[in-house]
């Protein structure tokens, strides 16, 4: 898992490319874009919940400090650190 602790500052926006139904959960920093792979399926918000949990761990903040700003149903998402 990539170390994203530099994003832990309040007000930081994180661009994420989501990949649900992956073989394993992981976070990869790829040329400024954060790619999050989760095993959860993209239905009823399950994948978004898994992404928030994994991203919060990588950033080093509680889940409650991450907010999904854009991309609720798409693969490209924007999260804000509160």
MARLOSE-436034 format. One line per field, with one value per residue: residue number from 1; residue in one letter; x, y, z of N, C-alpha, C, O in turn. Coordinates in steps of 0.1 Angstrom, whole numbers. Layout:
BEGIN
torvex: [NUM,...]
firo: [A,...]
n_x: [X,...]
n_y: [Y,...]
n_z: [Z,...]
ca_x: [X,...]
ca_y: [Y,...]
ca_z: [Z,...]
c_x: [X,...]
c_y: [Y,...]
c_z: [Z,...]
o_x: [X,...]
o_y: [Y,...]
o_z: [Z,...]
//
This chain:
BEGIN
torvex: [1,2,3,4,5,6,7,8,9,10,11,12,13,14,15,16,17,18,19,20,21,22,23,24,25,26,27,28,29,30,31,32,33,34,35,36,37,38,39,40,41,42,43,44,45,46,47,48,49,50,51,52,53,54,55,56,57,58,59,60,61,62,63,64,65,66,67,68,69,70,71,72,73,74,75,76,77,78,79,80,81,82]
firo: [X,X,X,X,X,X,X,X,X,X,X,X,X,X,X,X,X,X,X,X,X,X,X,X,X,X,X,X,X,X,X,X,X,X,X,X,X,X,X,X,X,X,X,X,X,X,X,X,X,X,X,X,X,X,X,X,X,X,X,X,X,X,X,X,X,X,X,X,X,X,X,X,X,X,X,X,X,X,X,X,X,X]
n_x: [8,5,22,4,5,11,-11,-28,-36,-60,-86,-73,-77,-82,-77,-91,-89,-111,-113,-134,-143,-118,-90,-77,-74,-59,-39,-25,-1,1,18,8,-19,-42,-48,-72,-79,-104,-121,-147,-181,-196,-222,-250,-234,-213,-187,-178,-178,-158,-136,-133,-126,-101,-86,-86,-70,-46,-40,-38,-58,-89,-119,-140,-130,-128,-144,-166,-166,-171,-182,-198,-211,-193,-161,-140,-132,-134,-121,-122,-102,-112]
n_y: [-12,22,51,77,98,125,137,142,167,190,200,192,179,148,131,102,71,45,10,-14,-47,-60,-82,-80,-58,-27,3,25,49,66,85,109,104,87,54,31,-1,-23,-52,-52,-51,-28,-19,-5,12,-2,-5,22,26,7,18,43,34,21,41,60,47,45,73,80,90,92,75,92,116,118,128,122,140,142,120,98,76,69,59,77,96,122,130,147,158,163]
n_z: [0,-8,7,17,34,31,21,43,52,62,39,16,-16,-31,-60,-73,-89,-92,-89,-88,-77,-78,-76,-52,-23,-26,-26,-49,-59,-88,-109,-98,-97,-77,-74,-65,-56,-50,-35,-33,-46,-70,-59,-42,-27,-16,-27,-26,2,9,-5,9,34,29,17,38,56,42,40,66,83,102,90,91,85,58,28,2,-26,-54,-79,-72,-84,-104,-119,-116,-89,-64,-34,-3,24,56]
ca_x: [0,13,21,-2,3,13,-25,-35,-39,-74,-88,-67,-86,-75,-83,-90,-95,-116,-114,-141,-142,-104,-86,-73,-75,-46,-38,-13,1,6,20,-1,-33,-43,-56,-77,-85,-112,-127,-162,-189,-201,-237,-255,-224,-204,-174,-174,-174,-145,-126,-131,-119,-88,-80,-83,-59,-34,-37,-35,-68,-101,-128,-149,-123,-128,-157,-167,-170,-176,-180,-205,-214,-183,-148,-132,-138,-127,-123,-117,-98,-118]
ca_y: [0,34,60,89,107,139,142,143,181,194,208,185,170,136,125,87,62,33,-3,-24,-62,-64,-95,-77,-44,-20,17,27,62,64,98,120,98,76,43,23,-14,-30,-64,-50,-49,-15,-18,0,20,-11,-2,35,24,0,28,53,27,18,54,66,40,49,87,81,97,84,75,103,128,118,131,120,153,140,107,87,64,67,53,88,102,132,130,158,155,173]
ca_z: [0,-9,18,13,46,27,18,55,56,60,27,5,-25,-37,-72,-72,-99,-85,-96,-79,-81,-80,-69,-38,-19,-26,-30,-57,-64,-101,-115,-92,-96,-67,-79,-54,-60,-39,-39,-31,-58,-70,-58,-29,-20,-10,-32,-21,16,9,-9,19,45,24,15,51,62,35,43,80,90,104,79,93,79,43,23,-12,-32,-67,-85,-64,-92,-115,-115,-112,-77,-57,-20,5,37,65]
c_x: [9,11,16,-4,5,-1,-33,-39,-53,-76,-82,-77,-77,-83,-80,-96,-98,-116,-121,-139,-128,-101,-81,-74,-61,-48,-25,-12,8,6,9,-16,-32,-53,-59,-84,-91,-119,-142,-168,-195,-217,-240,-244,-213,-189,-169,-170,-161,-134,-123,-123,-104,-80,-77,-71,-46,-30,-33,-45,-80,-110,-137,-143,-122,-142,-156,-173,-177,-173,-187,-207,-203,-170,-139,-139,-129,-131,-116,-114,-104,-109]
c_y: [12,43,73,99,122,145,144,157,184,203,202,177,160,131,110,81,49,21,-13,-38,-66,-77,-93,-62,-38,-6,19,42,61,78,108,115,87,66,34,11,-20,-42,-63,-47,-34,-14,-14,6,11,-7,12,34,17,10,38,46,25,31,61,60,44,64,88,89,88,85,87,116,128,119,129,133,151,126,95,74,61,62,64,95,113,132,142,154,167,176]
c_z: [0,3,13,24,42,24,31,60,52,47,15,-3,-31,-48,-72,-84,-93,-94,-87,-85,-85,-73,-55,-35,-19,-31,-37,-61,-77,-108,-111,-91,-86,-73,-67,-59,-48,-44,-38,-45,-58,-70,-43,-21,-14,-14,-26,-6,17,5,2,31,41,23,28,57,55,38,57,88,92,92,79,87,64,38,8,-18,-45,-71,-77,-72,-103,-110,-110,-101,-72,-43,-13,19,46,77]
o_x: [19,1,23,-12,1,-2,-45,-44,-58,-68,-85,-85,-66,-95,-69,-106,-89,-120,-114,-135,-126,-109,-82,-74,-52,-57,-14,-22,19,-4,3,-24,-24,-64,-51,-94,-85,-123,-150,-162,-198,-223,-234,-245,-205,-180,-158,-161,-153,-123,-111,-114,-95,-68,-66,-63,-36,-18,-26,-41,-81,-110,-141,-150,-117,-152,-147,-185,-187,-163,-181,-206,-205,-169,-130,-150,-117,-142,-106,-122,-102,-113]
o_y: [13,43,80,108,130,157,148,158,181,212,206,170,162,126,105,85,42,23,-20,-39,-74,-81,-102,-54,-44,-2,15,47,57,83,114,122,78,69,29,12,-22,-43,-71,-42,-29,-9,-18,6,16,-7,13,40,21,9,41,52,28,32,67,67,46,67,98,96,78,95,92,126,137,113,134,136,157,120,84,63,51,60,62,100,113,133,147,147,178,184]
o_z: [7,10,5,24,50,23,29,71,41,45,4,3,-36,-47,-71,-89,-88,-106,-79,-96,-94,-64,-46,-45,-13,-38,-32,-66,-78,-113,-119,-85,-87,-76,-60,-67,-38,-56,-43,-54,-47,-79,-34,-9,-6,-6,-23,-2,26,11,4,36,49,26,30,64,62,39,61,98,86,85,69,85,58,44,1,-16,-48,-68,-77,-66,-111,-98,-102,-102,-75,-39,-18,25,43,85]
//
